[in-house]
Amino acid sequence: MKFWSPAIDNSATGIVAGPPTRRLRLAPRRAKRTLKLLALLSGDSLAIWATRASVWFGRPRLKVTYSPDTNLYFVHESEVHAFSHPKRLWTLFNGQIARGKKLAYEYLLDQIDFQDGDRIIDVGANTGDLALAFRAMNRKVYIEAFEPSPGEFAALQKNLAACSAVINFHAHQVALWSEVSDGLTFYLKPGKGDSSILPIEGAAGKIMVEGQRLDNALSPDGTRYRLLKLEAEGAEPEILQGTERLLPQIDFITVDVGFERGTKALSTLPEVVNFLLTRLCCTNRVTGGPPLSPDGLIPWLQ
């Protein structure tokens, strides 16, 4: 088995398609220790020392700046990309293209034949790093992005506006859910990018946000969407329930179903897979795969 290591590769060459068995090469341990120390800093101090550290460890010569007016950090490379919390510096420490390649491989986007002009739905967009994946794949796309966290949303708007891979975008500061609501409690954990509509351990605070169904926010009017990327820190089943009328217009769905649901940190894999199979199999859009039980579920996922 060959292991790919694109994480340190910051070249401008596009993603090369390959097997989903690849792994990412981790940064040297010395650099990881430095990132932990840098995460203790904030403001201009973080910007100054992060810029110096990028040179020390042979990374692209990144210049990091801080804006007290917006409370955002900006990584200046061939393009400018923002992040909203000091502890998120690691996401861009290897460079913007390396970050894009990492996300493209994690979400298996290299397995999809994207074309310029494709329409993408990014749910749980955070600061809009998914746009860097399309930049790494040398594709220019339209993006509908959804992110309720105020700090991340501010960075999201700036990043989508500045990214050369984005033809146009709409950024929605709402929390997607299974129903429409004027007030949902949203738990904030920006340092790890783990904010969620569900109660979580170690939340830094909570805010009230607007709740919306995805198939209300984007009308089922026949518009084709090449991809729905969904990462909602455990709320994926409810968001999919609110996407049901839009599913026939989506070609591919990639979902983070890791162990992140609620205070018990459960996986959403069974709910997500069975929800999609029962809907997509009924429309003859999925063929093959394991036999389903009479109620339409994969037996081992019940």
Beta strands, then each sheet from edge to edge (+ up, - down):
strand 1: 63-67
strand 2: 72-76
strand 3: 80-83
strand 4: 119-123
strand 5: 141-146
strand 6: 166-172
strand 7: 175-176
strand 8: 181-188
strand 9: 205-212
strand 10: 225-230
strand 11: 250-255
strand 12: 259-261
strand 13: 266-267
sheet 1: 1+ 2- 3+
sheet 2: 6+ 5+ 4+ 10+ 11+
sheet 3: 7+ 9+ 8-
sheet 4: 12+ 13-
end
